Amino acid sequence: MAEADSVAVIGLGRFGSSLALELMASGTEVLGIDANEEVVQDHNARLTQVVRADATKEEVLRQLAIDEFDRAVVAIGHDIKASILVASLLLQLKVPVIWAKALDEQHGRILEQLGVQHVVYPEKDMGRRVAHLVRGAAADYLELEPGFAIIKTGVPSELHGRPLGETDLRQRHGVTVAAHRRPQGSWKTADNSTVLGVKETILVIGQTREVEAFAQLR
C-alpha cells in the first residue's frame, strides 16, 4: 500500500490515532503500527491497514515495506528511547519524509540531530494555542511560526460597512484580513473591495502581538 498518497503512522496513542483517522478522513491511505494488540483491534477497519508489530526492529519495518513509503510519522507516546530508535531506523531505510512527535525540547533536539525533517510538540503547541485563546478574544488561533499567526475573530466596529481598502488596516494595526464568512455562509477571500458586515467572521494574519491586539477591538 506504499503508494504516493499513503502514510505510515507508528504509534496509535491519542496523538497517533487522531492523526491517522484525520488522514483517513481526508482520503489518505494509512498503515497504522502499534505494539498493543488492544489498540490494533480498536483501529481495525478504521485504517487502511493496521498491524501489531515491534517497530524498533529493522527486520519488522522491512517486512512491512516501510522503506517503500514516502512519508512516515513516529507518534510513539512516552517511550523516548523507542521513538529515537524508530526514527533512526526510518532514516536508515531512507524514508524520504519523516515526522516525529517530541515529548520535550531535549527529545526534539535529538530527533533533529538525527536528521528528522519535521519535529512536532503536540502538548506544547496545544498549550500555547489555548493560552492565546484564553488571553485574547480570538475564536481560533494558529501560530504559523514563532511571532507570526493567523486568528479567527469577529469584525470590529471600525470595519463595519467600509471597503477594506479604505480602512488603512495594515498601516494602523499591522494586520491583514485574509478571508471572511457570513453567518451560515462559506469562506471567501478578502480584498480591498470587500465590505464586512456586523455578524461576519474574519481570518486575520500578522505578527502575533498585533493580531492579538486586533482581536481585542470591539
HUZIVEN-V269601 format. One record per residue. N is the residue number from 1. RES is the residue in three letters. PHI is phi in whole degrees, 0 to 359 (* if undefined). Layout:
N/RES/PHI  N/RES/PHI
//
This chain:
1/MET/*  2/ALA/283  3/GLU/264  4/ALA/301  5/ASP/257  6/SER/219  7/VAL/223  8/ALA/263  9/VAL/247  10/ILE/256  11/GLY/105  12/LEU/245  13/GLY/284  14/ARG/301  15/PHE/292  16/GLY/298  17/SER/295  18/SER/300  19/LEU/297  20/ALA/297  21/LEU/292  22/GLU/292  23/LEU/298  24/MET/298  25/ALA/296  26/SER/269  27/GLY/95  28/THR/268  29/GLU/284  30/VAL/230  31/LEU/260  32/GLY/260  33/ILE/231  34/ASP/207  35/ALA/274  36/ASN/264  37/GLU/297  38/GLU/297  39/VAL/296  40/VAL/298  41/GLN/297  42/ASP/296  43/HIS/262  44/ASN/298  45/ALA/77  46/ARG/265  47/LEU/244  48/THR/304  49/GLN/208  50/VAL/221  51/VAL/226  52/ARG/269  53/ALA/198  54/ASP/266  55/ALA/285  56/THR/276  57/LYS/253  58/GLU/299  59/GLU/296  60/VAL/292  61/LEU/297  62/ARG/294  63/GLN/297  64/LEU/274  65/ALA/59  66/ILE/298  67/ASP/293  68/GLU/266  69/PHE/276  70/ASP/278  71/ARG/221  72/ALA/218  73/VAL/238  74/VAL/267  75/ALA/249  76/ILE/298  77/GLY/291  78/HIS/254  79/ASP/262  80/ILE/297  81/LYS/301  82/ALA/295  83/SER/301  84/ILE/294  85/LEU/296  86/VAL/296  87/ALA/300  88/SER/297  89/LEU/294  90/LEU/298  91/LEU/293  92/GLN/296  93/LEU/279  94/LYS/62  95/VAL/294  96/PRO/300  97/VAL/233  98/ILE/236  99/TRP/249  100/ALA/217  101/LYS/277  102/ALA/249  103/LEU/276  104/ASP/204  105/GLU/298  106/GLN/297  107/HIS/301  108/GLY/297  109/ARG/296  110/ILE/297  111/LEU/299  112/GLU/295  113/GLN/294  114/LEU/294  115/GLY/119  116/VAL/294  117/GLN/287  118/HIS/231  119/VAL/249  120/VAL/240  121/TYR/236  122/PRO/305  123/GLU/294  124/LYS/297  125/ASP/296  126/MET/293  127/GLY/299  128/ARG/295  129/ARG/296  130/VAL/295  131/ALA/300  132/HIS/293  133/LEU/292  134/VAL/293  135/ARG/286  136/GLY/249  137/ALA/252  138/ALA/288  139/ALA/277  140/ASP/203  141/TYR/211  142/LEU/219  143/GLU/273  144/LEU/288  145/GLU/198  146/PRO/308  147/GLY/88  148/PHE/221  149/ALA/216  150/ILE/232  151/ILE/233  152/LYS/251  153/THR/208  154/GLY/278  155/VAL/266  156/PRO/293  157/SER/301  158/GLU/293  159/LEU/258  160/HIS/296  161/GLY/71  162/ARG/237  163/PRO/302  164/LEU/303  165/GLY/296  166/GLU/259  167/THR/264  168/ASP/52  169/LEU/300  170/ARG/292  171/GLN/290  172/ARG/276  173/HIS/239  174/GLY/73  175/VAL/232  176/THR/229  177/VAL/276  178/ALA/269  179/ALA/203  180/HIS/215  181/ARG/212  182/ARG/279  183/PRO/306  184/GLN/62  185/GLY/260  186/SER/250  187/TRP/291  188/LYS/227  189/THR/294  190/ALA/265  191/ASP/220  192/ASN/297  193/SER/270  194/THR/294  195/VAL/248  196/LEU/264  197/GLY/266  198/VAL/298  199/LYS/262  200/GLU/281  201/THR/246  202/ILE/231  203/LEU/255  204/VAL/240  205/ILE/237  206/GLY/164  207/GLN/299  208/THR/307  209/ARG/297  210/GLU/285  211/VAL/290  212/GLU/292  213/ALA/296  214/PHE/297  215/ALA/296  216/GLN/277  217/LEU/293  218/ARG/237
//
